[in-house]
């Protein structure tokens, strides 16, 4: 499998300002694999230490802050070789090891010649705690589920991925590319972007193994819910998690606590929801009152939508059968197009530094699915799961904020096209939203 994050890891290795790295990402997203692969490709050797498998290694960090002594103990205990500059040192499963995380400060200050990368499945939770964290002494990278482009390469369709990579003008794609890309996107909705289910499908074409793999990942996440420090939050986290498909199946996808449990109130459940957000198992998207900068200044924190980390996990959690793959547009339109919205949000989060928002008004009702900030501009986005693309809400948004909208963006099953100030992006090109916006703005200015 090819993961594009390798480029970011290589930039980290070669940076003159390199610090110890913390690689964040949910369980089973491929953190350990990518670090070992990176070590194999770009270092003479890799020294790997797993603090879940070898808990005794934690002691080396508790008795001293001298990094040379720590490394000497690790070398003697494990028999692995460590050379400055030439070895990638991987500290894995560090989420329950505050002393290991804190030691990064001393590696940064006293031993910058060592290349160290830390990973762990619930690091988002750990980093949200007010502990003695080495602020300013580490670099961060986030690894997310495989993108559709990465899925294409894993599926043996590098020609299609290369074609998308090389689109450099806003004009309709030939049917010879459009039609297979449309079919492959349905496949991606079924598998999602978690590496193991993708592997089960792309290598073995085994639907039952792929289904089982998705179920196993969901079970592993649900076991993690019990790791909340307040055990009474466990059932609340579980109920919120299981409510996501029904939240997204509603016409108005705004999160409602009563969907979780009859009579539920925000104050009882907000800690449980925050745990899921910190763990990055769900994405929380606030309602914005206007397209101003900074975008956070216009957040309505009482109104938000939540999406799952991965479209394949959402499909599995919703118990939608993979057979929907063969039923025309059904995967795109099922439960109010929720899979499509989740897919688009998933890819926008990886491309833009600022978390997307959404916009709505009640009387009369209008809703723009997402607002994204690109440089110092805000762009409204509507997601259509079919070819029917009338965009009343986009039009209304432009009427209300005429000076703030350079371009309106619509994702649909229609071809790539710039129609006045509406850029239609085929859903399977969502990974290239940032670049396509740039091309469309250039075209408009000509």
C-alpha positions in Angstrom: 0.0 0.0 0.0 1.1 3.5 -0.7 0.5 6.2 1.9 1.0 9.8 1.0 2.0 10.7 4.5 5.5 9.3 3.7 6.3 12.6 2.0 5.5 14.5 5.3 7.7 12.0 7.2 10.5 12.5 4.8 10.2 16.3 5.2 10.4 15.8 9.0 13.5 13.7 8.7 15.3 16.3 6.5 14.1 19.4 8.3 16.9 21.4 10.0 14.3 22.2 12.7 13.4 18.5 13.3 12.1 17.6 16.9 10.9 14.3 18.2 7.7 13.4 16.3 4.3 12.5 17.7 2.2 10.6 15.2 -1.5 10.8 16.0 -4.2 8.6 14.6 -7.1 6.3 15.6 -6.5 2.6 16.3 -5.9 0.5 13.2 -5.3 3.4 10.9 -1.7 2.2 10.2 0.5 4.3 12.5 2.9 1.5 13.4 3.1 0.2 9.8 3.9 3.5 8.3 6.6 4.3 10.8 8.2 0.9 10.2 7.9 1.3 6.5 9.5 4.8 6.7 12.3 3.4 8.8 12.9 0.6 6.3 13.0 3.0 3.3 15.0 5.9 4.7 17.2 4.7 7.6 19.9 2.1 8.0 17.9 0.4 10.7 14.8 0.8 12.9 14.7 0.4 16.7 11.2 -0.4 17.8 9.9 -0.3 21.4 6.3 -1.1 22.3 5.3 0.0 25.8 2.2 -2.1 25.8 4.0 -5.3 25.0 7.0 -4.4 27.2 5.8 -2.5 30.1 9.1 -2.9 31.9 10.6 -0.4 29.5 8.6 2.4 31.1 10.9 2.1 34.2 13.9 3.4 32.2 12.0 6.7 31.9 10.9 6.9 35.5 14.4 6.7 37.1 16.3 9.2 35.0 15.9 12.1 32.6 19.4 11.5 31.1 18.6 10.4 27.5 21.9 8.6 27.1 21.2 6.4 30.0 17.6 5.8 28.8 18.9 4.7 25.4 21.7 2.6 26.9 19.1 0.7 29.0 16.8 0.2 26.0 19.7 -1.1 23.9 20.8 -3.5 26.6 17.3 -4.7 27.3 16.2 -5.2 23.8 19.5 -6.0 21.9 18.6 -3.5 19.3 21.2 -1.2 17.7 20.8 2.6 17.8 23.0 5.0 15.9 22.6 8.8 15.8 21.1 10.0 12.5 21.1 6.4 11.0 18.4 4.8 13.2 14.7 5.6 13.4 13.7 5.1 17.0 10.0 4.2 17.3 8.2 4.4 20.7 4.8 2.8 20.2 1.7 2.7 22.4 2.9 5.7 24.5 -0.6 6.9 25.3 -0.4 5.6 28.9 3.3 6.6 29.4 3.4 10.3 30.5 7.1 9.9 31.4 8.0 8.7 27.9 6.1 11.6 26.3 7.7 14.1 28.8 11.2 12.7 27.9 10.8 14.1 24.4 11.7 17.5 25.9 15.1 16.2 26.9 15.6 14.3 23.6 14.9 17.6 21.8 17.2 19.7 24.0 20.0 17.4 24.7 20.1 14.8 22.0 18.7 16.2 18.7 20.9 13.8 16.8 18.5 11.0 17.5 15.5 10.6 15.2 12.5 9.6 17.4 8.9 9.0 16.5 6.1 8.3 19.0 2.7 6.7 18.3 -0.3 5.6 20.2 -3.9 4.8 19.6 -5.5 7.2 22.1 -2.9 10.0 22.1 -5.6 12.6 21.4 -7.1 11.8 24.8 -3.7 11.8 26.5 -2.7 15.1 24.9 -6.0 16.7 26.0 -5.1 16.1 29.7 -3.3 18.9 31.6 -0.1 17.0 32.3 3.6 18.0 32.0 3.6 17.9 28.2 6.8 19.0 26.3 5.2 22.1 24.8 7.2 23.4 21.8 9.6 20.4 22.0 7.8 18.0 19.6 6.5 18.0 16.0 3.1 16.6 15.3 1.7 14.6 12.3 -1.8 13.2 11.9 -2.5 10.0 10.0 -6.0 9.6 8.8 -7.8 6.8 7.0 -6.6 6.1 3.4 -7.9 8.6 0.9 -9.8 7.5 -2.2 -6.6 8.2 -4.2 -4.7 5.9 -1.9 -7.5 3.3 -2.2 -7.2 3.4 -6.0 -3.5 2.7 -5.9 -4.0 -0.2 -3.4 -6.8 -1.6 -5.7 -4.4 -1.7 -8.7 -5.9 1.4 -10.4 -2.8 3.6 -10.3 -3.7 4.8 -13.8 -6.9 6.3 -12.5 -5.0 7.9 -9.5 -2.4 9.3 -11.9 -5.1 10.7 -14.1 -6.7 12.5 -11.1 -3.3 13.8 -10.0 -2.7 15.3 -13.4 -6.0 17.1 -14.0 -4.9 20.7 -14.4 -7.9 22.4 -16.0 -11.6 22.8 -15.2 -13.3 20.8 -18.0 -15.4 17.6 -18.2 -13.5 14.4 -17.8 -13.8 11.8 -20.6 -16.2 8.9 -19.9 -13.4 6.5 -20.1 -12.2 7.9 -16.8 -15.4 9.2 -15.3 -17.4 5.9 -15.4 -14.8 3.7 -13.7 -14.0 6.3 -11.1 -17.7 6.5 -10.2 -17.8 2.7 -9.8 -14.6 2.6 -7.7 -15.9 5.3 -5.4 -18.9 3.0 -4.6 -16.3 0.4 -3.7 -14.6 2.8 -1.4 -17.9 3.6 0.4 -18.1 -0.1 1.1 -14.5 -0.7 2.4 -13.7 2.8 3.8 -10.1 3.8 4.2 -9.0 1.7 7.2 -6.0 -0.3 5.8 -7.0 -3.8 6.9 -10.5 -3.8 5.3 -9.0 -2.2 2.2 -6.4 -5.0 2.1 -9.1 -7.7 2.5 -10.9 -6.3 -0.5 -8.1 -5.2 -2.8 -5.9 -8.3 -2.3 -8.4 -11.1 -1.7 -11.7 -9.6 -3.0 -13.2 -11.2 0.2 -16.3 -9.3 1.2 -17.0 -11.4 4.3 -13.4 -10.9 5.6 -13.7 -7.1 4.8 -17.0 -7.0 6.8 -15.4 -8.9 9.7 -12.4 -6.6 9.7 -14.7 -3.5 9.9 -16.6 -5.2 12.8 -13.4 -6.0 14.6 -12.2 -2.3 14.4 -15.6 -1.1 15.7 -15.4 -3.6 18.6 -11.8 -2.4 19.4 -13.1 1.2 19.5 -16.0 0.2 21.7 -13.6 -1.5 24.1 -11.5 1.7 24.2 -14.6 3.6 25.5 -14.0 1.9 28.9 -10.7 3.7 29.1 -12.4 7.0 30.1 -11.1 7.9 33.5 -14.7 8.3 34.8 -16.2 4.8 34.2 -19.7 6.2 34.5 -19.1 7.9 31.1 -18.6 4.6 29.3 -22.3 3.9 28.5 -22.8 7.5 27.4 -19.9 7.4 25.0 -21.3 4.1 23.6 -24.8 5.5 23.2 -23.5 8.6 21.3 -21.3 6.4 19.1 -24.2 4.1 18.2 -26.5 7.1 17.5 -24.3 8.6 14.8 -26.1 6.8 11.9 -29.5 7.8 13.1 -28.3 11.4 13.7 -27.0 11.6 10.1 -30.2 9.9 8.7 -32.3 12.9 9.7 -33.2 15.6 7.2 -31.6 18.2 9.5 -28.3 16.5 10.5 -27.8 18.8 13.5 -26.8 16.7 16.5 -29.7 16.2 19.0 -29.0 14.7 22.4 -32.5 13.3 22.5 -31.7 11.0 19.6 -29.0 9.4 21.9 -31.5 8.8 24.7 -35.0 10.1 25.5 -34.7 13.1 27.8 -30.9 13.3 27.4 -29.4 16.8 28.1 -26.3 18.4 26.8 -24.6 18.8 30.2 -25.0 15.1 31.0 -23.5 14.0 27.7 -21.0 16.7 26.5 -18.0 15.1 28.3 -18.7 11.8 26.7 -19.0 13.5 23.3 -15.7 15.4 23.9 -13.9 12.1 24.6 -14.9 10.8 21.2 -13.8 14.1 19.6 -10.4 14.1 21.4 -10.0 10.4 20.3 -10.7 11.7 16.8 -13.3 8.9 16.4 -15.8 11.5 15.4 -15.5 15.0 13.8 -17.5 17.8 15.4 -18.6 20.5 12.9 -20.0 23.7 14.4 -22.7 25.9 12.8 -21.4 29.2 11.6 -23.5 32.3 11.7 -21.6 34.1 8.9 -18.6 33.6 6.5 -16.2 35.9 8.4 -12.6 35.6 9.6 -11.5 34.1 11.8 -14.1 31.5 11.1 -14.2 30.4 14.8 -15.4 33.8 15.8 -18.8 33.0 14.2 -19.3 29.6 15.8 -22.7 28.8 17.3 -21.4 26.3 19.9 -24.9 25.1 20.7 -25.4 23.8 17.2 -23.2 21.2 15.5 -23.1 18.0 13.4 -20.9 14.9 14.1 -19.5 12.6 11.5 -17.5 9.4 11.9 -13.8 9.1 11.3 -14.3 6.8 8.2 -17.1 6.3 5.7 -16.6 2.5 5.7 -17.0 2.4 9.5 -20.2 4.5 9.2 -21.6 2.1 6.6 -20.8 -0.9 8.9 -22.1 0.8 12.0 -25.3 1.6 10.1 -25.5 -2.1 9.1 -25.9 -1.2 5.4 -25.1 -4.3 3.4 -22.2 -4.2 0.8 -24.8 -5.5 -1.7 -26.0 -1.9 -2.0 -22.8 -1.5 -4.1 -24.5 -3.1 -7.1 -27.7 -1.1 -6.8 -27.1 2.0 -8.9 -26.8 5.2 -6.8 -28.1 3.6 -3.6 -24.8 3.9 -1.7 -24.7 7.6 -2.5 -28.3 8.3 -1.5 -28.9 5.9 1.4 -30.0 7.5 4.6 -30.3 11.0 3.3 -26.9 10.9 1.6 -25.1 10.5 4.9 -22.3 8.4 3.5 -21.6 11.0 0.9 -21.5 13.8 3.4 -19.2 11.8 5.7 -16.9 11.0 2.8 -16.7 14.7 1.7 -16.0 15.9 5.3 -13.4 13.2 5.7 -11.4 14.5 2.7 -11.9 18.2 3.5 -10.4 17.7 7.0 -7.2 16.4 5.5 -6.8 19.2 3.0 -7.6 22.4 5.0 -5.9 23.5 8.2 -9.1 25.0 9.7 -11.9 22.5 10.5 -14.9 23.0 8.2 -18.2 24.5 9.6 -21.7 24.5 8.2 -24.3 27.2 7.9 -28.1 27.2 8.3 -31.1 29.4 8.9 -34.6 28.4 10.0 -37.2 30.8 8.5 -37.3 29.9 5.7 -35.1 26.8 6.1 -31.8 26.8 4.2 -28.6 24.9 4.9 -25.1 24.9 3.4 -23.5 21.5 4.2 -19.9 22.9 4.8 -18.0 26.1 4.9 -14.2 25.8 4.3 -11.5 28.4 4.9 -8.9 28.4 2.2 -6.2 31.0 2.9 -8.3 34.1 3.7 -11.4 33.1 1.8 -14.5 31.2 2.9 -16.2 28.9 0.4 -19.7 27.4 0.8 -20.1 23.8 -0.1 -23.2 21.8 -1.0 -23.0 18.0 -1.2 -25.4 16.3 -3.6 -25.5 12.5 -3.6 -27.2 12.4 -7.0 -27.1 14.2 -10.4 -30.0 16.4 -9.3 -28.1 19.5 -8.3 -30.4 22.5 -7.8 -28.7 24.6 -5.1 -31.2 26.9 -3.5 -29.2 27.1 -0.3 -26.0 28.1 -2.1 -27.9 30.7 -4.0 -29.4 32.1 -0.8 -26.0 32.1 0.9 -24.6 34.2 -1.9 -27.6 36.6 -1.7 -27.0 37.1 2.0 -23.2 37.4 1.8 -22.5 38.7 -1.7 -19.1 40.2 -0.9 -17.8 37.1 0.9 -18.3 34.5 -1.7 -15.8 34.3 -4.6 -17.0 30.8 -5.6 -19.7 28.3 -4.6 -18.7 24.6 -4.6 -21.0 21.7 -5.3 -20.0 18.0 -5.0 -22.3 15.7 -7.0 -22.3 12.8 -9.5 -22.1 15.3 -12.4 -18.9 16.0 -14.3 -16.2 18.7 -13.5 -17.5 22.1 -14.6 -17.4 25.8 -13.7 -20.8 27.2 -14.3 -20.6 31.0 -13.7 -19.6 31.1 -10.0 -20.5 27.4 -9.2 -17.7 24.9 -9.3 -19.2 21.3 -9.7 -16.7 18.7 -8.5 -17.4 15.0 -9.1 -17.5 13.2 -5.8 -14.5 11.0 -6.7 -12.3 14.2 -7.1 -12.9 15.4 -3.5 -9.3 14.7 -2.6 -8.3 17.5 -5.0 -10.7 20.2 -3.8 -8.0 22.6 -2.8 -6.3 22.4 -6.2 -9.6 22.6 -8.1 -10.6 25.7 -6.3 -7.3 27.3 -7.3 -7.8 26.3 -10.9 -11.4 27.6 -10.9 -10.4 31.0 -9.4 -7.7 31.4 -12.1 -10.3 30.6 -14.8 -12.7 33.1 -13.4 -10.1 35.9 -13.4 -9.2 35.4 -17.0 
